Amino acid sequence: MNRTLYTLLFHLGLPLVALRLFLRSRKAPAYGQRIAERFACKLPAMARGGIWVHAVSVGESIAAAPMIRALLQAYPQLPITITCMTPTGSERVRAMFADEPRIQHCYLPYDLPWAAGRFLDHVQPRLAVIMETELWPNHIHQCAKRGIPVALANARLSERSARGYARFAGLTRPMLAEMSLIAVQTETEAQRFRQLGARPECVQVTGSIKFDLSIDEQLLPRARALRERWQAGQRPVWIAASTHEGEDPIILAAHRQLREHHADALLILVPRHPERFSSVFELCRGQLPTVRRSSGEAVAAETAVLLGDTMGELLFLYALADIAFVGGSLVANGGHNLLEPAALALPVLSGPHLFNFLEIAAMLREAGALQEVDDAQGLAAEVRRLIELPRDAQRMGAAGLAVMKANQGALQRLLEGLGRLL
């Protein structure tokens, strides 16, 4: 497949795109809003000549935040336009940069030549930065036509994804060859990009900027104070974060088993997607006394589950806990960021499906900071062990924090590469 055929198929598939938006809007009404932006129509007024950063959804937006703040500081004369594809990502961008007048935001238009061109003519960026591996052939080609350098930041490429790209070499090889910088997390991924057609001189191993996560020094004191207000300073508290459909029943089953031995144990359950908050709350409430974080209601002695149904609080909710389970890993989703709890010196648990974070998982596992479980029984047993053997929990937490500190510096290397393009 070449780009012409891809574009034709994309146009033919627009009715399916519209149907998908409609179906998603029934669960999450925000998908039915700002549709014109997805076709580069009715774009908000924007300052031109700055940096465009694309972060597809919430995870990429959070990962991009330290880079964006560093770019704001390094280039005080340039506006920064942030695009995403999802309402939750949009909400996160607006919340993180609400007080920064140089930040502009809209949805990224669909990957159609005329939409991509209209967007670029509206924004006229000096540099395009795409987070991780959100590659759109027409957007990249339209940048190349206009002489706009394109950088792929914090890039990752699994073996499975590389095989998928290789099947469409007529489309992907020219696209990768048009990119000016591919800043990858590991040498293994660098080799995959080179084999797929990226210019060798444009591929640079910078490491993962997720290691450069900075923790607000007031975060842990705030968390300790809230636990004291809940009179939960001595209660065992564990968190299951970024859970996906199919995981919540397993986690609740594990929590019920845990409470047979530790009747005062508190679970903080945080679904990944806001459209699932209400259904997960009903699931929890049907089994155990549950409080929604968004309600502002205090956790009482009889509360067994706190549902984390707020946006932008995940690090704070991690800080409230003694043990962390990272979701998207008991189902075949590929896992989520294991480094956030590690940065807080928490022992980290996950399921076996970690194909999005193979290298990071291996580093944490080898350091003794990560333990994988397969089911509710294994999860309950591991949480119980860490409650009853606090020195083991402390050792795991310290090992994870050491891995974080040993691998920092990727953000500075990335900024140096972007600076050369500017």
Residue pairs with C-beta under 8 A, 6 or more apart in sequence:
1 9
1 168
1 170
1 171
2 170
2 171
2 174
3 137
3 138
3 141
3 171
3 174
3 175
6 137
6 138
6 171
7 112
7 113
7 138
10 110
10 111
10 112
11 112
17 110
21 31
21 32
21 35
22 32
24 31
25 31
25 32
27 275
28 87
28 274
28 275
30 87
30 90
30 91
31 87
33 87
34 106
34 107
36 42
37 43
37 106
37 107
37 109
38 107
38 108
38 109
38 110
38 115
39 109
39 110
39 112
39 115
40 109
40 114
40 115
40 116
40 118
40 119
40 122
41 118
43 106
43 119
43 122
44 104
44 105
44 106
46 79
46 81
46 104
46 106
46 122
46 123
47 79
47 102
47 104
48 79
48 122
48 123
48 124
48 125
49 78
49 79
49 124
49 125
49 126
50 78
50 79
50 80
50 81
50 102
50 104
50 123
50 125
50 126
51 71
51 75
51 78
51 79
51 80
51 81
51 125
51 126
51 127
51 128
51 129
51 422
52 80
52 81
52 83
52 123
52 125
52 127
52 128
52 129
53 64
53 67
53 68
53 71
53 80
53 81
53 82
53 83
53 129
53 130
53 131
54 82
54 83
54 84
54 108
54 128
54 129
54 130
54 131
54 134
55 61
55 63
55 64
55 82
55 83
55 84
55 89
55 93
55 131
55 134
56 84
56 85
56 86
56 89
56 131
56 132
56 134
57 84
57 85
57 86
57 88
57 89
58 86
58 88
58 89
58 92
59 336
59 337
60 84
60 89
60 131
60 132
60 134
61 82
61 84
61 89
61 92
61 93
61 96
62 92
62 96
62 337
63 131
63 132
63 154
63 209
63 210
63 337
64 82
64 131
64 153
64 154
65 96
66 209
66 212
66 213
66 214
66 411
67 129
67 153
67 154
67 209
67 411
67 414
67 415
68 80
68 82
68 97
68 103
70 411
70 415
71 78
71 80
71 415
71 418
72 80
72 100
72 102
72 103
74 415
74 419
75 422
78 102
78 126
79 102
79 103
79 104
80 102
80 103
80 104
81 104
81 105
81 106
81 123
81 125
82 93
82 97
82 103
82 104
82 105
83 105
83 106
83 107
83 108
84 90
84 93
84 105
84 107
84 108
85 107
85 108
85 134
88 273
88 274
88 311
90 105
90 107
91 311
92 311
92 312
93 103
93 105
94 105
95 311
95 312
96 312
97 103
97 105
104 123
108 119
108 136
108 139
109 115
109 116
109 118
109 119
111 136
111 137
111 138
111 139
112 138
113 138
113 141
113 142
116 136
116 138
116 139
116 141
116 142
117 142
119 139
120 139
120 142
120 143
120 146
120 148
125 148
126 148
126 422
127 148
127 149
127 151
127 418
127 421
127 422
128 139
128 143
128 148
128 149
128 150
128 151
129 150
129 151
129 153
129 418
130 150
130 151
130 152
130 153
131 153
131 154
132 152
132 153
132 154
132 155
132 156
133 152
133 155
133 156
133 157
133 161
135 152
135 172
135 175
135 176
137 171
137 172
137 174
137 175
140 150
140 175
140 178
140 179
141 174
141 175
141 178
143 149
143 150
143 178
144 150
144 178
149 180
149 181
149 421
150 178
150 179
150 180
150 181
151 179
151 180
151 181
151 182
151 183
151 417
151 418
151 421
152 179
152 181
152 182
152 183
152 184
153 183
153 209
153 414
153 418
154 183
154 185
154 206
154 208
154 209
154 210
154 410
154 414
155 182
155 183
155 184
155 185
155 189
155 193
156 184
156 185
156 189
156 208
156 356
157 165
157 184
157 189
157 192
157 193
158 355
158 356
158 358
159 192
160 355
162 192
162 195
162 196
165 172
165 196
166 172
166 195
166 196
169 196
169 197
172 196
172 197
173 196
173 197
174 197
175 197
176 182
176 193
176 196
176 197
176 198
176 199
177 197
177 198
177 199
179 198
179 199
179 202
180 202
180 421
181 202
181 204
181 417
181 418
181 420
181 421
182 190
182 193
182 198
182 202
182 203
182 204
183 204
183 206
183 413
183 414
183 417
184 190
184 193
184 203
184 204
184 205
184 206
185 205
185 206
185 207
185 208
185 359
185 410
186 205
186 207
186 359
187 205
188 359
190 203
190 204
190 205
193 203
194 200
194 203
204 413
204 417
206 410
206 413
206 414
206 417
207 407
207 409
207 410
207 413
208 339
208 360
208 407
208 410
209 410
209 411
209 414
210 337
210 339
210 360
211 339
211 404
211 407
211 408
211 409
211 410
212 408
212 409
212 410
212 411
213 339
213 340
213 343
213 404
215 315
215 343
215 344
219 315
219 316
219 319
219 344
220 319
220 344
222 316
222 319
223 316
223 319
223 320
224 233
226 320
227 233
227 235
227 237
227 320
229 298
230 298
230 299
230 300
231 301
232 266
232 299
235 264
235 265
235 266
236 262
236 264
236 265
236 266
236 322
236 323
236 387
237 265
237 266
237 267
237 268
237 320
237 321
237 322
237 323
238 265
238 266
238 267
238 268
238 321
238 322
238 323
238 324
238 325
238 383
239 267
239 268
239 269
239 270
239 308
239 317
239 318
239 320
239 321
239 323
239 324
239 325
239 341
240 247
240 251
240 267
240 268
240 269
240 270
240 325
240 327
241 268
241 270
241 308
241 314
241 317
241 318
241 324
241 325
241 326
241 327
241 336
241 340
241 341
242 270
242 271
242 272
242 314
242 326
242 327
242 328
242 336
242 337
243 251
243 269
243 270
243 271
243 272
243 280
243 327
243 328
244 271
244 272
244 273
244 327
244 328
244 331
244 333
245 276
245 331
246 330
246 331
247 327
247 328
247 330
247 331
247 351
248 269
248 271
248 280
248 283
248 284
249 283
250 330
250 375
250 376
250 379
251 267
251 269
251 325
251 327
251 330
251 376
251 379
252 267
252 269
252 283
252 284
252 287
252 288
252 305
253 376
253 380
254 376
254 377
254 379
254 380
254 383
255 265
255 267
255 288
255 304
255 305
255 380
256 287
256 288
257 376
257 377
257 380
258 265
258 380
258 383
258 384
258 387
259 265
259 304
261 384
262 384
262 387
264 301
265 304
265 383
265 387
266 299
266 303
266 304
266 305
266 306
267 304
267 305
267 306
268 305
268 306
268 308
268 317
268 320
268 321
269 280
269 284
269 305
269 306
269 307
269 308
270 307
270 308
270 314
270 317
270 327
271 277
271 280
271 307
271 308
271 309
272 327
272 328
272 336
274 309
274 311
277 292
277 294
277 307
277 309
280 307
281 290
281 292
281 307
281 309
284 290
284 305
284 307
288 304
288 305
289 302
289 303
289 304
289 305
290 303
290 304
290 305
290 306
290 307
291 297
291 298
291 299
291 300
291 303
291 305
291 306
291 307
292 307
292 309
293 306
293 307
293 308
293 309
293 310
293 313
293 317
294 309
294 310
299 306
308 314
308 317
314 340
315 340
315 344
318 324
318 340
318 341
318 344
318 346
319 344
321 341
321 346
322 346
322 386
322 387
322 393
323 346
323 347
323 349
323 383
323 386
323 387
323 393
324 341
324 344
324 346
324 347
324 348
324 349
325 348
325 349
325 350
325 379
325 383
326 335
326 336
326 337
326 338
326 341
326 348
326 349
326 350
327 336
327 351
328 334
328 335
328 336
328 353
328 356
329 335
329 336
329 350
329 351
329 352
329 353
329 354
329 372
330 351
330 352
330 353
330 373
330 374
330 375
331 351
331 353
332 353
333 353
333 356
334 353
334 354
334 355
334 356
334 357
335 350
335 351
335 353
335 354
335 355
335 356
335 357
335 361
336 356
336 357
337 357
338 348
338 350
338 354
338 357
338 360
338 361
338 364
338 370
339 360
339 404
341 348
341 400
342 348
342 364
342 369
342 397
342 400
342 401
342 403
342 404
343 400
343 401
343 404
344 397
345 397
345 398
345 400
345 401
346 397
346 400
347 369
347 371
347 386
347 392
347 393
347 396
347 397
347 400
348 364
348 369
348 370
348 371
348 396
348 400
349 370
349 371
349 372
349 373
349 379
349 382
349 383
350 361
350 370
350 371
350 372
350 373
351 372
351 373
351 374
352 372
352 373
352 374
354 361
354 372
361 370
363 403
363 407
364 370
364 399
364 400
364 403
365 372
367 399
367 400
367 402
367 403
368 395
368 396
368 399
369 396
369 397
369 399
369 400
369 403
370 396
370 400
371 382
371 396
373 379
373 381
373 382
385 392
386 392
386 393
386 396
387 393
